[in-house]
Amino acid sequence: MAKRAAERLSEDEIKQVVDGLVRGHIYTALDCPPDMIPSVFMVVAFGGLNDYDMDTVGMVYEWLDKAGERGINGCPMFLSCKVVHTDDWKIIVERAVKVEQAMQKAME
């Protein structure tokens, strides 16, 4: 069975993710040790990404307000997650870096 590609985000969705990252409202798979990803994003532990073509998955994340009441080893736990296409993740990172640089420059 063919695996499905991660869906592309709209321009508005990309802007929302950039804003969430910069404001610290989003928790990504990069925020925890790699071996903790299935414990933090329970969907991963239960095979929720098994039908994805992992070559198209750029990042897994969730909004911090979706975290459960308990965490594990200092990390939040989520019963859901969002998947970002590799190409969209590159755009998001580039824009977030630019926003952070502009904020730093404004504070000088």
Protein Blocks (a to p, Z undefined) as FASTA:
>chain_A
ZZdddddddfklmmmmmmmmmnopaccfklpcfklmmmmmmmlmnopmmmpcfklmmbdc
ddfklpcfbdcehiacdfbdcdddfklmmmmmmmmmmmmmmmmmmmZZ
